[in-house]
């Protein structure tokens, strides 16, 4: 009997926040709580460049892809 491969899913719940900001609102170049080991790098790209990076495989993270697709579907930009 051949083994059967079944798709795997997760029950992770994600919350995305979409909002406008200006450069004047930024306090630092990155973010995160240092005492919790967080080191968040902020990367600003043109929207079409980010979409191209999905096609090229440069952006592989599913959460990032979902958010970019949401922005595209809702015509937010």
C-alpha positions, -999 to 999 in steps of 0.1 A, spaced: 0 0 0 14 34 -10 16 61 17 -8 90 13 3 126 17 -23 148 32 -22 186 32 -12 202 65 -28 233 80 -24 255 110 -48 273 132 -26 304 136 -46 336 138 -30 366 122 -39 403 127 -28 428 100 -30 465 106 -30 487 75 -26 524 81 -10 555 65 20 571 82 45 598 74 82 600 79 77 625 107 58 598 127 88 575 127 108 576 159 136 552 149 147 533 118 136 499 132 116 486 160 110 459 186 117 455 223 155 450 228 150 432 261 128 406 243 154 400 216 133 417 189 151 434 160 126 446 135 140 460 102 117 483 83 120 479 46 101 504 24 94 494 -12 73 506 -41 41 484 -42 48 471 -77 84 463 -67 71 442 -38 47 423 -60 76 416 -84 96 403 -55 69 377 -49 71 366 -86 109 364 -84 109 344 -51 126 372 -31 95 375 -9 86 340 3 70 347 36 33 337 34 22 365 59 38 391 37 24 377 5 -11 376 21 -9 412 32 3 424 -3 -24 404 -20 -50 420 4 -37 454 -5 -40 446 -42 -75 431 -39 -89 460 -19 -72 486 -41 -57 502 -10 -28 518 -29 
